[in-house]
Amino acid sequence: MNISRLQRRLAPILTPVSAVYSLLMRLRAVSYRKIPHRAHRAGQPVISVGNISWGGTGKTPLTEWLLTWAGQKGLSGVVLTRGYGASPPTFPFSVGQQAEVPYSGDEPLFLARRHPEALVLVDPKRSRSAAWAEKNAKPDLFIMDDGMQHMALWRDINLVLLRPEDMLEEWNRVIPAGSWREPASALARADAFLLRADERLFPTLAPVARKRLQDFNKPIFSFYLEPTGIRRLTLGLDAPVIPASGSGEGLDACAAAFGGSEYLLVSAVGNPGPVLETANAVLGKAPIKHIIHPDHHPYSAEDIEALTSADLPLVCTAKDAVKLVRHLPLFGAQPVWVLEVGVRFGPSLLTCQSFPQWWEEAWQRVSASYRRHPA
């Protein structure tokens, strides 16, 4: 049964529990504000990329965008992540490009492989991994993945990602009655909101987003994940990406790689709907079947057998690819393709700036404060 539907059915029972949970979360937030030095302050700026709800909002792609930006500026970035489902031998665990997914988790390994110039640290205690990085790596900035509720580490910029449903039916529906981790009052901690909506959806959401968020007096930016192409999954170095330029010609190049072949789609992400939309757009046709696993799903021998028995080209997300690559020999001549996407920013509300413009100014302001008053 759909979880959201079940929550609504049980609302009379769950809503009182949500009220108690919301109160506890508000008291927790107040304690961090009121008790001096409870939150560890790092020696370099900390940027939190988080959300108010569970599920996929695009935190990892935005973190990757920030790492790319840092690399272009010649800045040394460190990602602090708890690594969902990871069981490393020690904490903090530095994720190398050849790390095993059970140790690192899928998203940290994806970031480490895409950004070898950055340091990715897995540790549920982000303050501990930040202190370790300051001693051993001398970073210029920290990016705290999924940091909205992790207040034990002081953050200088709070980026809060929101889904369309957060503005609509899920607004302020706190667990267990809904998907929100905290009540709406927690959004006051945001320095900027990033609403995942493309240029078609954003005009529909803009009025309600303005109404819901304007009292927080923070800019609202829209963003979405745009297909950039496909690449063949290999055991060695990453194969070149066949670009999807957004034009018919670019998309045709991706479809041509399949030669009109049918294909199987598999995903284990927080929000599988956009994966299917991306595959349809890039390859020009729907898959024979979309196999959906829970987010962070570890692929078992039975899962791999089901994928190879289809004897069709397989298409997956980049996050799934870091888990599937070790099983690649079992696919034999059956090709495995990876959907590539990138963050694109759209219109904004309550500001005349684009997100990259706002981000540059926010970074300059924060980094200047550290130069004047080192932590």
C-alpha positions as CSV (number, residue, x, y, z in Angstrom):
1,M,0.0,0.0,0.0
2,N,1.2,3.6,-0.7
3,I,2.7,5.0,2.5
4,S,1.2,8.4,2.0
5,R,-2.2,7.0,1.5
6,L,-1.9,4.8,4.6
7,Q,-0.7,7.9,6.6
8,R,-3.8,9.8,5.6
9,R,-6.1,6.9,6.4
10,L,-4.5,6.7,9.9
11,A,-4.4,10.5,10.4
12,P,-6.7,10.5,13.5
13,I,-4.2,8.3,15.3
14,L,-0.9,9.6,13.8
15,T,-1.6,13.3,14.0
16,P,-1.4,13.6,17.8
17,V,1.9,11.6,17.7
18,S,3.2,14.0,15.1
19,A,2.3,17.0,17.3
20,V,4.4,15.5,20.1
21,Y,7.3,14.7,17.8
22,S,7.1,18.3,16.3
23,L,7.4,19.7,19.8
24,L,10.4,17.6,20.7
25,M,12.1,18.7,17.4
26,R,11.4,22.4,18.2
27,L,12.8,22.0,21.7
28,R,15.9,20.3,20.3
29,A,16.5,23.2,17.9
30,V,16.0,25.7,20.7
31,S,18.6,23.9,22.8
32,Y,21.2,24.2,20.1
33,R,20.5,28.0,19.8
34,K,20.4,28.7,23.5
35,I,23.3,26.6,24.8
36,P,26.6,28.2,23.9
37,H,29.2,26.0,22.2
38,R,26.9,23.0,22.0
39,A,27.5,23.0,18.2
40,H,31.0,22.5,17.1
41,R,32.3,25.3,14.9
42,A,34.8,24.3,12.2
43,G,37.7,26.4,11.1
44,Q,36.4,26.8,7.6
45,P,32.9,27.6,6.2
46,V,30.3,24.8,6.4
47,I,27.6,24.6,3.8
48,S,24.6,22.4,4.6
49,V,22.7,20.7,1.8
50,G,19.5,19.3,3.4
51,N,15.8,18.9,3.2
52,I,12.8,19.0,5.5
53,S,11.3,15.7,4.3
54,W,12.5,12.2,3.6
55,G,13.0,11.0,0.1
56,G,14.9,12.2,-2.9
57,T,15.1,16.0,-3.4
58,G,18.3,16.2,-5.4
59,K,20.9,16.7,-2.5
60,T,23.6,14.6,-4.2
61,P,23.4,16.3,-7.6
62,L,23.5,19.7,-5.8
63,T,26.5,18.6,-3.7
64,E,28.2,17.6,-7.0
65,W,27.4,21.0,-8.4
66,L,29.0,22.7,-5.4
67,L,32.1,20.4,-5.7
68,T,32.4,21.3,-9.4
69,W,32.1,25.0,-8.5
70,A,34.8,24.6,-5.8
71,G,37.1,22.9,-8.2
72,Q,36.7,25.7,-10.8
73,K,37.7,28.2,-8.0
74,G,40.7,26.2,-7.0
75,L,39.1,25.5,-3.6
76,S,39.6,22.3,-1.6
77,G,36.2,20.8,-0.7
78,V,35.4,18.1,1.9
79,V,32.0,16.3,1.9
80,L,30.8,15.3,5.3
81,T,28.2,12.5,5.1
82,R,26.8,9.9,7.3
83,G,26.7,7.5,4.4
84,Y,23.3,5.9,4.5
85,G,23.6,2.1,5.0
86,A,27.4,2.3,5.2
87,S,29.4,0.2,7.7
88,P,33.0,1.4,7.5
89,P,35.7,-0.2,9.6
90,T,36.6,3.1,11.2
91,F,35.3,6.6,11.6
92,P,35.8,8.9,9.9
93,F,36.1,6.8,6.8
94,S,37.8,8.4,3.8
95,V,36.1,7.2,0.6
96,G,38.5,6.3,-2.1
97,Q,37.6,5.7,-5.7
98,Q,38.0,1.9,-5.2
99,A,36.0,1.7,-1.9
100,E,33.5,-1.0,-1.4
101,V,29.9,0.1,-1.3
102,P,29.1,-1.7,2.0
103,Y,31.9,0.5,3.6
104,S,31.1,3.8,1.9
105,G,27.5,3.8,0.8
106,D,26.4,4.4,-2.7
107,E,26.2,8.2,-2.8
108,P,29.5,8.9,-1.1
109,L,31.3,6.5,-3.5
110,F,29.5,8.2,-6.5
111,L,30.8,11.6,-5.3
112,A,34.3,10.3,-4.6
113,R,34.6,8.8,-8.1
114,R,33.2,11.9,-9.8
115,H,35.4,14.3,-7.8
116,P,38.7,12.6,-7.0
117,E,40.1,16.1,-6.1
118,A,37.6,16.3,-3.1
119,L,37.7,14.4,0.2
120,V,34.6,12.5,1.0
121,L,34.3,11.4,4.7
122,V,31.7,9.0,6.0
123,D,30.9,9.5,9.7
124,P,27.5,9.9,11.5
125,K,29.3,12.5,13.7
126,R,30.0,15.2,11.3
127,S,31.8,17.3,13.9
128,R,34.3,14.5,14.3
129,S,35.0,14.1,10.6
130,A,35.3,17.9,10.2
131,A,37.9,18.0,13.0
132,W,39.8,15.1,11.4
133,A,39.8,16.9,8.0
134,E,41.0,20.1,9.5
135,K,44.0,18.3,11.0
136,N,44.8,16.1,8.0
137,A,43.6,17.8,4.8
138,K,43.4,21.6,5.4
139,P,40.2,22.2,3.4
140,D,38.8,25.5,2.2
141,L,35.2,24.5,2.8
142,F,32.9,21.7,4.1
143,I,29.8,20.5,2.4
144,M,27.5,18.7,4.9
145,D,25.3,16.3,3.1
146,D,21.8,15.9,4.5
147,G,22.7,18.5,7.1
148,M,19.3,20.2,7.8
149,Q,18.7,18.2,11.0
150,H,22.3,17.7,12.0
151,M,22.8,20.7,14.3
152,A,25.8,19.4,16.2
153,L,28.0,21.0,13.6
154,W,27.6,24.8,13.0
155,R,26.8,25.7,9.5
156,D,27.3,29.0,7.8
157,I,25.0,28.5,4.8
158,N,21.8,26.4,5.0
159,L,20.5,25.3,1.6
160,V,17.1,23.6,2.0
161,L,15.8,21.6,-0.8
162,L,12.0,21.1,-1.3
163,R,9.9,18.8,-3.4
164,P,6.8,19.9,-5.3
165,E,4.7,17.9,-2.8
166,D,6.3,19.7,0.1
167,M,4.5,22.8,-1.2
168,L,1.2,21.0,-1.8
169,E,-0.2,17.9,0.0
170,E,2.8,17.3,2.3
171,W,3.1,20.8,3.6
172,N,3.9,20.6,7.4
173,R,2.8,16.9,7.7
174,V,5.4,15.7,10.2
175,I,6.3,12.0,10.7
176,P,4.6,9.7,11.4
177,A,1.6,11.4,9.9
178,G,3.6,12.7,6.9
179,S,7.0,12.8,5.4
180,W,8.4,15.9,7.1
181,R,11.2,15.4,9.6
182,E,10.5,18.7,11.4
183,P,7.6,21.2,11.5
184,A,7.4,24.2,9.2
185,S,8.9,26.5,11.8
186,A,12.3,24.8,11.2
187,L,12.4,26.4,7.7
188,A,13.4,29.6,9.4
189,R,17.0,28.1,9.6
190,A,17.3,28.2,5.8
191,D,19.4,30.8,4.0
192,A,17.9,29.8,0.7
193,F,15.2,27.4,-0.6
194,L,15.7,25.3,-3.7
195,L,12.5,24.0,-5.1
196,R,12.9,21.0,-7.4
197,A,10.7,22.0,-10.4
198,D,11.5,22.5,-14.1
199,E,10.4,25.5,-16.1
200,R,7.1,23.8,-17.0
201,L,6.2,23.0,-13.4
202,F,7.6,26.1,-11.6
203,P,4.9,28.6,-12.8
204,T,2.2,26.3,-11.3
205,L,4.1,26.0,-8.0
206,A,5.3,29.6,-7.7
207,P,2.1,31.1,-6.2
208,V,1.8,28.5,-3.5
209,A,5.6,28.5,-2.8
210,R,5.4,32.3,-2.4
211,K,2.5,32.0,0.0
212,R,4.1,29.3,2.0
213,L,7.6,30.6,2.2
214,Q,7.5,34.4,1.9
215,D,7.3,35.0,5.7
216,F,10.8,33.4,6.1
217,N,12.1,36.2,3.9
218,K,14.6,34.0,2.1
219,P,15.2,33.6,-1.7
220,I,13.5,30.7,-3.5
221,F,15.3,29.2,-6.4
222,S,14.1,26.5,-8.8
223,F,16.2,23.7,-10.1
224,Y,15.9,20.5,-12.0
225,L,17.9,17.6,-13.3
226,E,18.5,17.8,-17.0
227,P,19.7,14.8,-19.1
228,T,23.2,15.3,-20.3
229,G,23.7,12.0,-22.1
230,I,24.4,8.3,-21.6
231,R,27.7,6.4,-21.1
232,R,28.6,2.7,-21.3
233,L,29.4,1.2,-17.9
234,T,32.9,-0.4,-18.0
235,L,35.2,-1.9,-15.4
236,G,38.0,0.5,-16.2
237,L,38.0,4.2,-16.8
238,D,34.6,5.8,-17.4
239,A,33.6,5.6,-21.1
240,P,32.9,8.9,-22.8
241,V,29.5,10.3,-22.5
242,I,27.3,10.4,-25.6
243,P,25.8,13.8,-25.1
244,A,22.2,14.7,-25.1
245,S,22.3,18.3,-26.0
246,G,18.6,18.9,-25.5
247,S,18.2,19.2,-29.3
248,G,16.7,16.6,-31.5
249,E,20.2,15.8,-32.9
250,G,21.7,15.3,-29.5
251,L,18.9,13.1,-28.3
252,D,19.0,11.1,-31.5
253,A,22.7,10.3,-30.9
254,C,21.8,8.7,-27.6
255,A,18.9,6.7,-29.1
256,A,21.2,5.6,-32.0
257,A,23.5,3.9,-29.5
258,F,20.7,1.5,-28.9
259,G,20.0,1.0,-32.6
260,G,16.2,0.9,-31.8
261,S,16.7,-1.9,-29.3
262,E,14.3,-2.5,-26.5
263,Y,15.8,-2.0,-23.0
264,L,15.3,-2.6,-19.3
265,L,15.4,0.2,-16.8
266,V,16.4,-0.3,-13.1
267,S,16.7,2.3,-10.3
268,A,17.1,2.4,-6.6
269,V,16.6,6.1,-5.8
270,G,14.4,8.1,-3.6
271,N,12.2,9.4,-6.4
272,P,12.1,6.9,-9.4
273,G,9.5,8.8,-11.4
274,P,11.9,11.3,-13.0
275,V,14.3,8.4,-13.8
276,L,11.7,7.0,-16.1
277,E,11.0,10.4,-17.7
278,T,14.7,10.9,-18.3
279,A,15.1,7.5,-19.9
280,N,12.1,8.2,-22.2
281,A,13.5,11.6,-23.2
282,V,17.1,10.5,-23.8
283,L,16.4,7.2,-25.6
284,G,13.2,8.2,-27.4
285,K,11.2,5.3,-26.1
286,A,9.9,3.7,-22.9
287,P,11.7,0.7,-21.4
288,I,10.1,-2.8,-21.6
289,K,10.1,-2.7,-17.8
290,H,11.1,-0.3,-15.1
291,I,12.4,-2.3,-12.1
292,I,12.1,-0.1,-9.0
293,H,14.0,-0.9,-5.8
294,P,14.0,1.1,-2.5
295,D,16.5,3.9,-2.2
296,H,20.1,2.7,-1.5
297,H,19.1,-0.9,-2.3
298,P,22.1,-3.3,-2.3
299,Y,21.9,-5.5,-5.4
300,S,21.8,-9.1,-4.5
301,A,22.7,-12.2,-6.6
302,E,19.0,-12.7,-7.2
303,D,18.6,-9.1,-8.4
304,I,21.5,-9.5,-10.8
305,E,20.1,-12.8,-12.1
306,A,16.8,-11.1,-12.8
307,L,18.6,-8.3,-14.7
308,T,20.8,-10.6,-16.8
309,S,18.0,-13.1,-17.6
310,A,16.2,-10.4,-19.6
311,D,19.1,-10.4,-22.2
312,L,18.4,-6.8,-23.0
313,P,20.5,-3.7,-22.7
314,L,20.2,-2.4,-19.2
315,V,19.9,1.3,-18.3
316,C,20.5,2.6,-14.8
317,T,21.3,5.8,-12.9
318,A,24.8,6.9,-12.0
319,K,24.0,6.2,-8.4
320,D,23.1,2.6,-9.3
321,A,26.1,2.2,-11.5
322,V,28.6,2.3,-8.6
323,K,26.8,-0.8,-7.2
324,L,26.3,-2.6,-10.5
325,V,29.8,-2.2,-11.8
326,R,31.3,-5.0,-9.7
327,H,28.7,-7.4,-11.2
328,L,29.5,-6.3,-14.8
329,P,31.3,-9.5,-15.8
330,L,28.0,-11.4,-15.1
331,F,26.3,-9.4,-17.9
332,G,28.6,-10.7,-20.5
333,A,27.8,-9.1,-23.9
334,Q,24.7,-7.5,-22.5
335,P,25.5,-3.8,-22.4
336,V,24.8,-1.6,-19.3
337,W,24.2,2.1,-19.9
338,V,24.3,4.9,-17.4
339,L,21.9,7.9,-17.5
340,E,23.9,11.1,-16.9
341,V,22.1,14.2,-15.5
342,G,23.2,17.6,-14.4
343,V,21.7,20.4,-12.2
344,R,20.1,23.2,-14.0
345,F,18.7,26.3,-12.3
346,G,15.5,28.0,-13.4
347,P,13.4,31.0,-12.3
348,S,13.5,32.4,-8.8
349,L,11.2,34.1,-6.3
350,L,11.7,36.9,-3.7
351,T,15.0,37.8,-5.4
352,C,16.2,39.1,-8.8
353,Q,19.3,36.9,-8.7
354,S,19.8,33.4,-10.2
355,F,21.1,30.8,-7.8
356,P,24.7,30.9,-9.1
357,Q,24.7,34.7,-8.6
358,W,23.3,34.5,-5.1
359,W,25.7,31.7,-4.2
360,E,28.8,33.6,-5.4
361,E,27.8,36.6,-3.1
362,A,26.9,34.3,-0.2
363,W,30.2,32.5,-0.5
364,Q,32.2,35.8,-0.7
365,R,30.4,37.1,2.4
366,V,31.0,34.0,4.5
367,S,34.6,33.3,3.4
368,A,35.5,37.0,4.1
369,S,34.1,36.6,7.6
370,Y,36.5,33.7,8.2
371,R,39.4,35.7,6.9
372,R,38.6,38.5,9.3
373,H,37.6,36.3,12.3
374,P,39.1,32.8,12.0
375,A,37.1,30.2,14.0
